[in-house]
Amino acid sequence: MLYEEKTVSSEKIFNGRIINLKVDTVKLPNGTTATRELVEHPGGVAVVPVDENGFVYLVRQFRKPYEEFVLEIPAGKRDKGEDALIGAKRELSEETGLFAETFIDLGKFYPTPGYVDEIIYIYLALGLKKGKAHPDEDEFVEIEKIHINELCNMIMKNEIKDGKTIAGILKAKIYLERWNVKIVQNAKRHD
């Protein structure tokens, strides 16, 4: 049996440029109340751009919460009311300068369902064409190309820690294998 929490009251405590914070009081299935601290987020998009040889274009950037450089698939927040596919195309172009002939919807996921309402939509991008990257003015990224097989190994060795990147790479790998999309299987890291 599933048990739902009913919201009794909600208080906004912060409205930011990207996120809002609120505290909800909820009624639990047993009749008692509890508080839930929640982050409201507009949602995001992520893209796994794979070339004809099986290399994935990624970005490495400094992430302040972890005080380290993190390897990630191109991604970003959705603009208010923006279609997820349009956001994915924008982020791919901004961060890597790439354009794709084909975008395949790999689904969506909830990165932190305990306290954030963010939904990330993931796309596989194929038929890549090169352009010029034009990241946001406060975005500093380095582009890396790594074969999808090597990325799967890196995930299993905990060398990739970003959730959307792990989900995106594994979903893309399964899609490519399931639909027998031809890529070179034995290539290694390429810079």
ROLUMNU-618251 format. One line per field, with one value per atom (N, C-alpha, C): residue number from 1; residue in three letters; atom name; x, y, z. Coordinates in steps of 0.2 Angstrom, whole numbers, plus 5000, padded with zeros to 4 digits. Layout:
# residues N
k <- c(NUM,...) .
r <- c(ala,...) .
a <- c(CA,...) .
east <- c(X,...) .
north <- c(Y,...) .
up <- c(Z,...) .
This chain:
# residues 191
k <- c(1,1,1,2,2,2,3,3,3,4,4,4,5,5,5,6,6,6,7,7,7,8,8,8,9,9,9,10,10,10,11,11,11,12,12,12,13,13,13,14,14,14,15,15,15,16,16,16,17,17,17,18,18,18,19,19,19,20,20,20,21,21,21,22,22,22,23,23,23,24,24,24,25,25,25,26,26,26,27,27,27,28,28,28,29,29,29,30,30,30,31,31,31,32,32,32,33,33,33,34,34,34,35,35,35,36,36,36,37,37,37,38,38,38,39,39,39,40,40,40,41,41,41,42,42,42,43,43,43,44,44,44,45,45,45,46,46,46,47,47,47,48,48,48,49,49,49,50,50,50,51,51,51,52,52,52,53,53,53,54,54,54,55,55,55,56,56,56,57,57,57,58,58,58,59,59,59,60,60,60,61,61,61,62,62,62,63,63,63,64,64,64,65,65,65,66,66,66,67,67,67,68,68,68,69,69,69,70,70,70,71,71,71,72,72,72,73,73,73,74,74,74,75,75,75,76,76,76,77,77,77,78,78,78,79,79,79,80,80,80,81,81,81,82,82,82,83,83,83,84,84,84,85,85,85,86,86,86,87,87,87,88,88,88,89,89,89,90,90,90,91,91,91,92,92,92,93,93,93,94,94,94,95,95,95,96,96,96,97,97,97,98,98,98,99,99,99,100,100,100,101,101,101,102,102,102,103,103,103,104,104,104,105,105,105,106,106,106,107,107,107,108,108,108,109,109,109,110,110,110,111,111,111,112,112,112,113,113,113,114,114,114,115,115,115,116,116,116,117,117,117,118,118,118,119,119,119,120,120,120,121,121,121,122,122,122,123,123,123,124,124,124,125,125,125,126,126,126,127,127,127,128,128,128,129,129,129,130,130,130,131,131,131,132,132,132,133,133,133,134,134,134,135,135,135,136,136,136,137,137,137,138,138,138,139,139,139,140,140,140,141,141,141,142,142,142,143,143,143,144,144,144,145,145,145,146,146,146,147,147,147,148,148,148,149,149,149,150,150,150,151,151,151,152,152,152,153,153,153,154,154,154,155,155,155,156,156,156,157,157,157,158,158,158,159,159,159,160,160,160,161,161,161,162,162,162,163,163,163,164,164,164,165,165,165,166,166,166,167,167,167,168,168,168,169,169,169,170,170,170,171,171,171,172,172,172,173,173,173,174,174,174,175,175,175,176,176,176,177,177,177,178,178,178,179,179,179,180,180,180,181,181,181,182,182,182,183,183,183,184,184,184,185,185,185,186,186,186,187,187,187,188,188,188,189,189,189,190,190,190,191,191,191) .
r <- c(met,met,met,leu,leu,leu,tyr,tyr,tyr,glu,glu,glu,glu,glu,glu,lys,lys,lys,thr,thr,thr,val,val,val,ser,ser,ser,ser,ser,ser,glu,glu,glu,lys,lys,lys,ile,ile,ile,phe,phe,phe,asn,asn,asn,gly,gly,gly,arg,arg,arg,ile,ile,ile,ile,ile,ile,asn,asn,asn,leu,leu,leu,lys,lys,lys,val,val,val,asp,asp,asp,thr,thr,thr,val,val,val,lys,lys,lys,leu,leu,leu,pro,pro,pro,asn,asn,asn,gly,gly,gly,thr,thr,thr,thr,thr,thr,ala,ala,ala,thr,thr,thr,arg,arg,arg,glu,glu,glu,leu,leu,leu,val,val,val,glu,glu,glu,his,his,his,pro,pro,pro,gly,gly,gly,gly,gly,gly,val,val,val,ala,ala,ala,val,val,val,val,val,val,pro,pro,pro,val,val,val,asp,asp,asp,glu,glu,glu,asn,asn,asn,gly,gly,gly,phe,phe,phe,val,val,val,tyr,tyr,tyr,leu,leu,leu,val,val,val,arg,arg,arg,gln,gln,gln,phe,phe,phe,arg,arg,arg,lys,lys,lys,pro,pro,pro,tyr,tyr,tyr,glu,glu,glu,glu,glu,glu,phe,phe,phe,val,val,val,leu,leu,leu,glu,glu,glu,ile,ile,ile,pro,pro,pro,ala,ala,ala,gly,gly,gly,lys,lys,lys,arg,arg,arg,asp,asp,asp,lys,lys,lys,gly,gly,gly,glu,glu,glu,asp,asp,asp,ala,ala,ala,leu,leu,leu,ile,ile,ile,gly,gly,gly,ala,ala,ala,lys,lys,lys,arg,arg,arg,glu,glu,glu,leu,leu,leu,ser,ser,ser,glu,glu,glu,glu,glu,glu,thr,thr,thr,gly,gly,gly,leu,leu,leu,phe,phe,phe,ala,ala,ala,glu,glu,glu,thr,thr,thr,phe,phe,phe,ile,ile,ile,asp,asp,asp,leu,leu,leu,gly,gly,gly,lys,lys,lys,phe,phe,phe,tyr,tyr,tyr,pro,pro,pro,thr,thr,thr,pro,pro,pro,gly,gly,gly,tyr,tyr,tyr,val,val,val,asp,asp,asp,glu,glu,glu,ile,ile,ile,ile,ile,ile,tyr,tyr,tyr,ile,ile,ile,tyr,tyr,tyr,leu,leu,leu,ala,ala,ala,leu,leu,leu,gly,gly,gly,leu,leu,leu,lys,lys,lys,lys,lys,lys,gly,gly,gly,lys,lys,lys,ala,ala,ala,his,his,his,pro,pro,pro,asp,asp,asp,glu,glu,glu,asp,asp,asp,glu,glu,glu,phe,phe,phe,val,val,val,glu,glu,glu,ile,ile,ile,glu,glu,glu,lys,lys,lys,ile,ile,ile,his,his,his,ile,ile,ile,asn,asn,asn,glu,glu,glu,leu,leu,leu,cys,cys,cys,asn,asn,asn,met,met,met,ile,ile,ile,met,met,met,lys,lys,lys,asn,asn,asn,glu,glu,glu,ile,ile,ile,lys,lys,lys,asp,asp,asp,gly,gly,gly,lys,lys,lys,thr,thr,thr,ile,ile,ile,ala,ala,ala,gly,gly,gly,ile,ile,ile,leu,leu,leu,lys,lys,lys,ala,ala,ala,lys,lys,lys,ile,ile,ile,tyr,tyr,tyr,leu,leu,leu,glu,glu,glu,arg,arg,arg,trp,trp,trp,asn,asn,asn,val,val,val,lys,lys,lys,ile,ile,ile,val,val,val,gln,gln,gln,asn,asn,asn,ala,ala,ala,lys,lys,lys,arg,arg,arg,his,his,his,asp,asp,asp) .
a <- c(N,CA,C,N,CA,C,N,CA,C,N,CA,C,N,CA,C,N,CA,C,N,CA,C,N,CA,C,N,CA,C,N,CA,C,N,CA,C,N,CA,C,N,CA,C,N,CA,C,N,CA,C,N,CA,C,N,CA,C,N,CA,C,N,CA,C,N,CA,C,N,CA,C,N,CA,C,N,CA,C,N,CA,C,N,CA,C,N,CA,C,N,CA,C,N,CA,C,N,CA,C,N,CA,C,N,CA,C,N,CA,C,N,CA,C,N,CA,C,N,CA,C,N,CA,C,N,CA,C,N,CA,C,N,CA,C,N,CA,C,N,CA,C,N,CA,C,N,CA,C,N,CA,C,N,CA,C,N,CA,C,N,CA,C,N,CA,C,N,CA,C,N,CA,C,N,CA,C,N,CA,C,N,CA,C,N,CA,C,N,CA,C,N,CA,C,N,CA,C,N,CA,C,N,CA,C,N,CA,C,N,CA,C,N,CA,C,N,CA,C,N,CA,C,N,CA,C,N,CA,C,N,CA,C,N,CA,C,N,CA,C,N,CA,C,N,CA,C,N,CA,C,N,CA,C,N,CA,C,N,CA,C,N,CA,C,N,CA,C,N,CA,C,N,CA,C,N,CA,C,N,CA,C,N,CA,C,N,CA,C,N,CA,C,N,CA,C,N,CA,C,N,CA,C,N,CA,C,N,CA,C,N,CA,C,N,CA,C,N,CA,C,N,CA,C,N,CA,C,N,CA,C,N,CA,C,N,CA,C,N,CA,C,N,CA,C,N,CA,C,N,CA,C,N,CA,C,N,CA,C,N,CA,C,N,CA,C,N,CA,C,N,CA,C,N,CA,C,N,CA,C,N,CA,C,N,CA,C,N,CA,C,N,CA,C,N,CA,C,N,CA,C,N,CA,C,N,CA,C,N,CA,C,N,CA,C,N,CA,C,N,CA,C,N,CA,C,N,CA,C,N,CA,C,N,CA,C,N,CA,C,N,CA,C,N,CA,C,N,CA,C,N,CA,C,N,CA,C,N,CA,C,N,CA,C,N,CA,C,N,CA,C,N,CA,C,N,CA,C,N,CA,C,N,CA,C,N,CA,C,N,CA,C,N,CA,C,N,CA,C,N,CA,C,N,CA,C,N,CA,C,N,CA,C,N,CA,C,N,CA,C,N,CA,C,N,CA,C,N,CA,C,N,CA,C,N,CA,C,N,CA,C,N,CA,C,N,CA,C,N,CA,C,N,CA,C,N,CA,C,N,CA,C,N,CA,C,N,CA,C,N,CA,C,N,CA,C,N,CA,C,N,CA,C,N,CA,C,N,CA,C,N,CA,C,N,CA,C,N,CA,C,N,CA,C,N,CA,C,N,CA,C,N,CA,C,N,CA,C,N,CA,C,N,CA,C,N,CA,C,N,CA,C,N,CA,C,N,CA,C,N,CA,C,N,CA,C,N,CA,C,N,CA,C,N,CA,C,N,CA,C,N,CA,C,N,CA,C) .
east <- c(5004,5000,5004,5003,5006,5003,5008,5005,5008,5003,5004,5004,5009,5009,5005,5000,4996,4999,5000,5003,4997,4999,4995,4996,5003,5005,5011,5013,5019,5022,5028,5031,5037,5037,5043,5048,5054,5059,5065,5065,5070,5068,5069,5068,5074,5077,5084,5083,5089,5089,5088,5090,5090,5085,5085,5081,5077,5072,5068,5068,5068,5067,5061,5058,5052,5052,5048,5046,5039,5038,5031,5029,5023,5021,5016,5018,5014,5010,5005,5001,5003,5006,5008,5002,5003,4998,4995,4999,4997,4994,4993,4989,4994,5000,5005,5007,5011,5013,5021,5024,5031,5033,5039,5041,5045,5045,5049,5052,5059,5063,5064,5061,5061,5064,5068,5071,5067,5064,5061,5066,5066,5071,5067,5069,5065,5066,5071,5073,5078,5081,5087,5086,5091,5092,5099,5101,5107,5108,5114,5114,5121,5120,5126,5127,5132,5134,5139,5137,5141,5143,5149,5151,5151,5152,5152,5157,5162,5167,5166,5160,5159,5162,5165,5167,5162,5162,5157,5161,5157,5160,5157,5162,5160,5163,5161,5164,5167,5172,5175,5175,5172,5171,5172,5174,5174,5167,5166,5159,5160,5158,5159,5157,5151,5149,5154,5158,5162,5169,5171,5177,5182,5179,5183,5181,5185,5183,5179,5174,5169,5168,5169,5168,5160,5157,5150,5148,5142,5139,5137,5136,5134,5127,5125,5119,5118,5112,5110,5103,5101,5094,5090,5083,5078,5076,5075,5072,5064,5061,5054,5050,5046,5042,5045,5052,5056,5054,5054,5053,5060,5060,5066,5071,5068,5073,5076,5072,5075,5081,5080,5085,5091,5090,5096,5100,5096,5100,5104,5101,5105,5111,5110,5116,5121,5120,5125,5129,5125,5129,5133,5130,5133,5140,5139,5145,5150,5148,5153,5154,5149,5149,5146,5144,5141,5134,5132,5125,5124,5118,5117,5111,5112,5106,5100,5102,5097,5097,5092,5091,5086,5089,5084,5083,5077,5074,5076,5080,5082,5078,5073,5069,5071,5068,5069,5071,5074,5075,5075,5074,5074,5080,5085,5091,5092,5087,5087,5080,5076,5069,5067,5072,5071,5069,5072,5071,5071,5072,5072,5067,5063,5058,5061,5068,5071,5070,5068,5068,5073,5077,5082,5080,5080,5078,5084,5085,5092,5090,5095,5095,5101,5101,5107,5107,5113,5114,5118,5116,5120,5120,5125,5126,5129,5134,5137,5140,5139,5143,5146,5152,5156,5154,5154,5153,5158,5156,5160,5156,5159,5156,5155,5150,5149,5145,5149,5147,5144,5140,5138,5144,5143,5149,5152,5148,5150,5152,5153,5154,5161,5165,5171,5172,5173,5173,5178,5181,5186,5182,5183,5179,5184,5181,5185,5181,5185,5182,5184,5180,5181,5177,5179,5175,5170,5164,5159,5160,5164,5166,5171,5176,5180,5176,5171,5167,5163,5161,5157,5162,5169,5174,5175,5175,5177,5171,5165,5159,5160,5162,5162,5168,5173,5179,5178,5172,5170,5174,5176,5180,5175,5169,5164,5159,5157,5153,5146,5146,5140,5134,5129,5123,5120,5119,5116,5121,5127,5132,5132,5132,5131,5125,5119,5113,5113,5116,5116,5120,5126,5131,5128,5126,5123,5117,5113,5107,5109,5113,5116,5119,5123,5126,5121,5116,5111,5107,5105,5102,5106,5112,5116,5117,5118,5118,5112,5106,5100,5097,5099,5097,5102,5108,5113,5116,5117,5120,5127,5130,5137,5141,5146,5151,5157,5163,5169,5170,5170,5170,5176,5182,5188,5192,5190,5194,5195,5200,5202,5201,5203,5203,5206,5203,5206,5205,5210,5210,5211) .
north <- c(4994,5000,5006,5011,5017,5023,5027,5032,5038,5043,5050,5055,5060,5065,5071,5074,5079,5086,5091,5097,5101,5103,5107,5114,5116,5123,5123,5129,5130,5137,5138,5144,5145,5150,5152,5155,5153,5156,5159,5158,5161,5160,5166,5166,5168,5164,5165,5166,5167,5167,5160,5155,5148,5144,5144,5140,5144,5141,5144,5139,5141,5137,5138,5132,5132,5127,5128,5123,5121,5115,5113,5109,5110,5106,5101,5094,5089,5085,5082,5077,5070,5066,5059,5054,5049,5044,5042,5042,5040,5046,5052,5057,5063,5061,5066,5071,5076,5081,5081,5083,5084,5090,5092,5097,5094,5097,5095,5102,5102,5107,5106,5110,5108,5114,5111,5116,5116,5121,5122,5123,5120,5120,5120,5124,5124,5118,5114,5108,5109,5103,5104,5099,5100,5095,5093,5087,5084,5081,5081,5078,5074,5068,5063,5063,5068,5068,5063,5058,5053,5053,5053,5054,5047,5046,5040,5035,5037,5032,5030,5032,5031,5035,5041,5046,5050,5052,5056,5063,5068,5075,5077,5078,5080,5087,5090,5096,5094,5097,5097,5104,5105,5112,5111,5117,5117,5118,5114,5114,5116,5121,5124,5120,5117,5113,5107,5105,5099,5102,5108,5111,5106,5104,5100,5101,5099,5099,5092,5093,5087,5086,5080,5078,5077,5080,5080,5080,5077,5078,5085,5088,5095,5095,5100,5101,5108,5109,5115,5116,5121,5122,5124,5122,5124,5131,5135,5142,5140,5145,5145,5143,5138,5136,5133,5132,5130,5122,5121,5114,5110,5104,5101,5100,5098,5097,5103,5109,5115,5117,5116,5117,5113,5107,5102,5104,5106,5109,5115,5119,5126,5124,5120,5118,5114,5110,5107,5112,5116,5121,5126,5128,5133,5130,5124,5121,5118,5115,5111,5114,5118,5121,5116,5110,5105,5106,5103,5103,5095,5093,5086,5085,5080,5079,5075,5071,5067,5068,5069,5069,5063,5059,5053,5054,5054,5055,5049,5050,5044,5045,5049,5049,5055,5054,5059,5056,5059,5056,5062,5060,5064,5063,5068,5068,5067,5071,5071,5071,5066,5066,5068,5067,5068,5076,5080,5087,5092,5090,5094,5092,5097,5095,5095,5095,5095,5089,5090,5084,5086,5081,5082,5077,5080,5077,5075,5069,5067,5065,5067,5066,5063,5058,5056,5060,5063,5067,5063,5062,5058,5062,5061,5065,5072,5072,5078,5082,5089,5094,5099,5101,5105,5112,5116,5124,5127,5133,5136,5137,5134,5135,5142,5143,5150,5149,5147,5146,5153,5152,5158,5162,5168,5172,5170,5166,5164,5157,5154,5147,5145,5142,5140,5133,5130,5123,5121,5115,5112,5106,5105,5100,5094,5088,5082,5077,5072,5067,5060,5056,5050,5044,5039,5033,5031,5029,5027,5021,5017,5011,5013,5017,5019,5023,5027,5031,5026,5020,5015,5012,5011,5009,5014,5020,5026,5026,5025,5025,5019,5014,5008,5009,5013,5014,5020,5023,5029,5035,5035,5041,5046,5044,5049,5049,5055,5055,5058,5062,5066,5062,5062,5058,5058,5064,5065,5062,5062,5059,5052,5049,5042,5039,5042,5040,5041,5047,5048,5043,5042,5038,5030,5028,5021,5020,5025,5025,5025,5029,5030,5023,5020,5014,5008,5008,5003,5004,5010,5012,5010,5012,5011,5003,4999,4992,4989,4991,4988,4989,4995,4997,4996,4992,4991,4996,5002,5008,5007,5007,5005,5011,5009,5013,5009,5012,5008,5006,4999,4997,4997,4997,4996,5002,5008,5014,5016,5019,5021,5029,5032,5039,5043,5048,5052,5060,5063,5071,5075) .
up <- c(5000,5000,5000,4996,4996,5000,5003,5008,5006,5005,5003,5009,5008,5013,5010,5014,5012,5015,5010,5013,5017,5023,5027,5026,5026,5025,5021,5018,5014,5015,5017,5018,5014,5009,5005,5010,5010,5014,5010,5003,4999,4992,4988,4981,4978,4974,4971,4963,4960,4953,4950,4953,4950,4954,4961,4965,4970,4972,4978,4984,4990,4995,4999,5001,5005,5011,5016,5021,5021,5020,5020,5026,5029,5034,5031,5033,5029,5035,5033,5037,5035,5039,5038,5038,5035,5035,5042,5047,5054,5057,5054,5057,5060,5061,5064,5058,5060,5055,5056,5050,5050,5045,5045,5040,5035,5029,5023,5021,5021,5018,5010,5006,4999,4994,4989,4984,4978,4976,4969,4964,4958,4953,4946,4941,4935,4931,4933,4929,4924,4921,4917,4911,4907,4901,4901,4898,4898,4891,4888,4881,4881,4878,4877,4870,4868,4861,4859,4854,4853,4845,4843,4836,4833,4827,4823,4825,4829,4831,4839,4842,4848,4854,4852,4856,4859,4865,4868,4870,4868,4870,4877,4882,4888,4890,4896,4898,4905,4907,4913,4916,4922,4925,4932,4935,4943,4946,4951,4954,4961,4963,4970,4975,4975,4981,4983,4978,4979,4979,4977,4977,4973,4967,4962,4955,4951,4944,4942,4939,4938,4930,4928,4921,4920,4915,4914,4907,4906,4899,4899,4893,4892,4895,4899,4902,4905,4907,4910,4912,4915,4917,4911,4912,4907,4908,4903,4904,4905,4909,4911,4905,4905,4899,4893,4893,4888,4886,4880,4878,4880,4882,4884,4879,4873,4867,4865,4865,4863,4868,4874,4879,4878,4876,4875,4869,4864,4858,4860,4864,4866,4870,4875,4879,4875,4871,4867,4863,4860,4856,4860,4865,4870,4873,4875,4879,4875,4869,4865,4858,4855,4849,4844,4846,4842,4840,4834,4832,4830,4831,4830,4824,4820,4815,4819,4824,4827,4835,4838,4845,4847,4851,4854,4861,4863,4870,4874,4879,4883,4890,4890,4896,4901,4907,4912,4919,4923,4930,4935,4941,4947,4951,4950,4953,4961,4964,4971,4974,4974,4975,4983,4987,4994,4996,4992,4994,4988,4982,4976,4971,4968,4963,4956,4955,4948,4944,4938,4933,4928,4926,4921,4915,4909,4903,4899,4897,4894,4887,4882,4875,4873,4868,4864,4858,4856,4850,4846,4839,4834,4828,4824,4818,4819,4823,4825,4820,4821,4816,4821,4819,4823,4822,4827,4827,4832,4834,4839,4846,4851,4858,4860,4863,4866,4873,4878,4885,4888,4893,4896,4899,4900,4903,4909,4913,4920,4920,4914,4913,4910,4913,4910,4910,4904,4903,4898,4899,4895,4892,4885,4882,4881,4882,4882,4878,4874,4870,4873,4875,4878,4875,4873,4870,4875,4873,4877,4881,4879,4882,4888,4887,4892,4898,4896,4900,4905,4902,4906,4911,4909,4914,4919,4917,4922,4927,4925,4929,4935,4932,4937,4942,4940,4944,4949,4948,4952,4950,4944,4942,4939,4938,4936,4941,4944,4950,4949,4944,4942,4940,4944,4943,4936,4933,4926,4921,4922,4917,4918,4924,4924,4921,4923,4920,4912,4910,4902,4899,4901,4898,4898,4903,4903,4899,4899,4895,4888,4886,4879,4877,4881,4879,4878,4882,4881,4875,4874,4868,4861,4861,4855,4854,4859,4859,4857,4860,4859,4852,4849,4842,4837,4839,4835,4831,4834,4831,4830,4824,4823,4825,4830,4832,4833,4833,4834,4841,4843,4849,4854,4850,4854,4855,4853,4854,4861,4863,4870,4870,4875,4877,4871,4869,4863,4865,4865,4867,4861) .
